[in-house]
Amino acid sequence: TFSLGFLLVMPGMTGSLEAAPIEVANKAGQSMTVEVLAYTASSGNVRIQRTSDGQIFNTKIDVFDTGSQERIIANAPKELAKFEMDVSVGKKRRDIGSSSYMENMTITTSVKVANQSRDIDLDETDFTILLVARNSRRYADRSQDWYKLLSTQKFSTKLAAGKTSEHELKPIETAYDSDKDSSNVGGWEFEGYLLVAQDKAGKVIATKTSLGTVSTTTVKEEKLVLQAIKLPEGIETNHDLTPRGR
C-alpha cells in the first residue's frame, strides 16, 4: 500500500477537477498515479486524487521525492485567489480662520486585503487607489459639477491562503466652501475613491469604488480603468474619471 500518513477524504466530498494524471512517489519509493487538485506554496499543503479509485488525500509536499514535488507544482491548477478589499476613509473637518463656511478637510485612508481562499496563495499584487474630490461650486452653479484627482497612492502585497494585510495611506488635505446655496465660492470636497488591483503582468483583476458613475461605467472596461490610474494628481475630470474637455 502507498502510505503517506495524511488525512484521507472519501470520494464525493469534493467536485471533480480536470487535471492531467501524473506519477508520484514518496521518499520510500511507493508510487501511484494521481491528479493534483490543489497546492499551496506558503504551507506546502497538497491535495491529490488517486486515479485508480478516486480517493482524495491531503498531505505535505515534502513527503514526496524531488521529482514528484516538481511535477506536483507544475501540474497544480493555476487559479486566482479569491480576495476581498475593504477601504476605510476618515474625514476630519476644521474651519478656516474665523470663517463658518470655508473648511479644511484631512482625509485618512486605510485598505485591508483579505485572501479568502483556503488553498490558493495571493501572488504579488499591485494596488492603486485614487482619492477624488468634487467641485463645491456646484451648489451655486450646477454646470460646475466635476471632479479633481486629489491623490494617487500605490502599494503591493502578497498573501498566504487565509491571511490578511492592512495598509495605511498618506493623509491628504483639501479645502472647500461648505455652504450649499448660491453663495458657494467653490473648492474641492472629498467625494470618494477608486481602488484597483493588478497582477504582475498589469492586468486589472479587481476594482472597488464609492463613485457612482465610475461604478456603472469606468470599471466595466479595463481600458478606462488603466487610463484612470495613470492620470496625474490635480487633474480635473468628468464623473467617469476621463479628463475634462476630452
ABEGO torsion letter per residue (X at the ends): XBBAGBBBBBBGABBBBBBBBBBBBBAAGBBBBBBBABBBAAAGBBBBBBAAAGBBBBBBAAABBAAAAAAAAAABBBBBBBBBBBBBBBBBBBBBEABAABBBBBBBBBBBBBBABAABBBBBBBBBBBBBBBBAAAAABAABBBBBBABBBBBBBBBBBGBBBBBBBBBBBBBBBABBBAABAEEBBBAEBBBBBBBAAGBBABBBBABAAAAAAAAABAAAAAAAAABBBGBBBBAAGBBBGX
